[in-house]
Each structure stands twice: as C-alpha cells, then as structure tokens.
Amino acid sequence: MTETNKITRRAALLGLSTALAAPAFRPSFAQAAPIKVGVLHSLSGTMAISETALRDTVLMMVEHQNSKGGILGRRLEAVVVDPASNWPLFAEKARELLQVHRVDVTFGCWTSVSRKSVLPVFEELNGMLFYPVQYEGEEESKNIFYTGAAPNQQAIPAVEYLMSDDGGSAKRIVLLGTDYVYPRTTNRILRGFLNSKGIADADIMEEYTPFGHSDWQGIVTRVKTFANQGKKTAIVSTINGDANVPFYRELGNQGIRAEDIPCVAFSVGEEELAGIDTRPLVGHLAAWNYFMSVQSPANTEFKNLWQAYIKNPRRVTNDPMEATYTGFNMWAQAVAAARTTAVDAVRTAVIGQEFAAPAGYTEKMLPNHHLSKPVMIGEIQADGQFNIVYKTAEAVPAENWSRFIPENANRRRG
C-alpha cells in the first residue's frame, strides 16, 4: 500500500464514528411528538376491492413526506384501522382515531354511507377528514374536505356525453346503482337533468341492488328489453364495490357491446378492472377526473412514486388514489403555512391551496371545501387502461348543491 492510500486505525475509527453520528441518507427529526395521520379505509368486506389501494396511497405519502424531512421538522406516523365495510363500525373507528390515537388528520371513506356515518363524529370532536371519492353532493361540513368529484364534475358531464353525437346520441337511459345514498341522490339529480333535456320518465329505467350483489342475469336481460324499443339506449352505472365484477361479466356474457348499449361507470377504474377480463368490455366508458393514462409530468412523477413504493408493476393508479395524493399534498402545504397541526388553523390554511395534480391541471381548494377539477371520460381498453375520449379545457369548480334538486333553489353554489 502506498503512503497516499494508507488508512490508519485511528482515521478509520474516526470515519466510522462520524458516519454513525450523522447518517447521510436519513432525515433527522426534532424531538417533538410525531404528526399522526389516520387511515380510515375498509381493508376487508365488499369495499376492500376499492379501498385497500387508498390505504396504500396514504402510507406511500407518509413515507415520502418523511423522506423529505416530515413537516415542521416532525416525523409523520400513520395510524391504520379497518372499518371492514361496516358502516356503523366506521363511526366507531373514527372515534378511536380521534380520541384514542389523537390523530391530527384522517384520510378515509369511500361510500357516502360511510362518510355520513363518521361526519357527526368529526364535527363533535373537531377532527379533519379528507374524503377522496366522487359523491352525490348535497353536503358541506367544516370538518371535511371533499377531494373527489361533485355531480357537475362527473355525473352530469358523462350523461351529456352519452347524449351527444360523439357519445352515441342516447335517447333512453338506464340508471343502475347500489342501494344507498350516493346512487339514489345522484340518480335523482340525473333524472332532473334528463327531464330538463326533454327525456321523459318513460325513457328512464332505474334499478338498485344491495352491496355485494352477484346475480345480474335478470337485470341485464331487462336492460336489453328496455333498449330494444327503437331508441338509442345507454347505461349509467353507480354500482359500487365488488358487485362490479359479476355485473361486467354479465354484460359480456349477454353480448352487450359498447357500440350497441354503451355503459358509463362512475365507480369503476383501473383498480376494479384489474380483476376482470376486459376484452368484452372494450369501448364501454368511465367518467372520472383522472386516468392512469394521462400524459403529464405530474402524472409521471405520481406513477413513479407509486411504483417505487409498491414495487409491483401490476398495481395501477386510479382517480381516488390521485384525489388522495392531491388532498394529502394540500394538507401538507396548509400545515407548513399554518406552522401548526391544529385543526382550526389548518382548516383556514387549506382554503385556497393549489396543487399541480397528476391529472395535468392545477386544482384549487374552494371555500365550499371542494376542489376545482377537470372532467374526463375514458373508453375501456383491452389492457384494462382507458383511452381518454373527452376532457374539459379547464378545471371545473365544484357545485355541491345541485340546481336539479328543487330544494336547492336558494342555496349558494361553488
């Protein structure tokens, strides 16, 4: 060994002690208590097919934020509970997060019945919930931020598309939904919209099924009969959870093709299609505010972050994941701006936050606790992805009180 390459024992020990004392690749955190992030998603039961990915998205964001030094120099700590697709249990688990674990913020819920179950708990205990899924509107709570679509950002534009020349010029509409508040309220809004466009109630078929419904043969047969009346017909689906798998399978079994009776779904994305043979479904539609196939630098960053975390190329991204990601970033920005995790201060700071979302648009949190969001419609492809056939030029402000519900005539919107 030459003189210049010699390493003395003392120098080696000094280098080792320095490396141990100051890790090069781990952020150091202040001695303050961690910021606790509640995760309130079903990991079992009928909604696990959709909600497990949202749990994973929050865990990804907690890990990513910690890799950047946390927030306010404090480490983030996720607290995960499983409400198990049980709506009363959602309220119990929300109370556990707020009273036992004392979380600073919660990301959770998919169905509107689960959100309505926890809403009184968050209001009573002054918690903060970020809700990432499209819903029926008709709600506004100071303790909830709604990062999914309101009806004017998904349901109404989707039906307008079906009625357009590009969408097939539908004159009859089939409204199929799971039997709970989101589908029933959304379809009430859609019926009012359709009536305003000259479509009579006789040209609207409406049916509901319970969560987890599996026998679709009779309903799909009735849809075919309804469509065989000389008018172009389309299906609007607010079916939720694992019932979508046998529903789409039955569409394929009965040979319902998109060019004959197109179906647009509001709760089926890349994650749900991952368990279905999509070849018979090519050309059917979904309406969202984000698709994995979006071409934007922000989406490339989002997808790369997801794959680096999940380490499984078969795991996809979807709209509620993107809404979770956007909401998490807005919350982190608000905490940094407020210099505290205190709910009242953060609530004020969230309003007006902007974020360059993976959808390729800058989204903004509005005073009504809803986002401005783009509207997109995609066609199912054989690989389970979506070809985007329609999108708005700009992000659309949410209207959480629909003008197609008469009781809202004097309410403010947006």
FENJO-V348602 format. One record per helix or strand of 2 or more residues. SS is the DSSP state (@ for helix, = for strand). FROM is the first residue (numbers start at 0). TO is the last residue. If there is no record, write none. Layout:
<<SS;FROM;TO> <SS;FROM;TO>>
//
This chain:
<<@;2;4> <@;8;20> <=;34;39> <@;47;66> <=;75;80> <@;86;99> <=;104;107> <@;111;124> <=;128;130> <=;143;145> <@;150;152> <@;154;162> <=;171;177> <@;180;195> <@;200;202> <=;203;208> <@;216;226> <=;232;237> <@;242;252> <=;262;264> <@;269;272> <@;277;280> <=;284;287> <@;296;309> <@;318;337> <@;342;349> <=;353;355> <=;361;364> <=;369;372> <=;375;379> <=;385;390> <=;395;396> <@;405;407>>
//
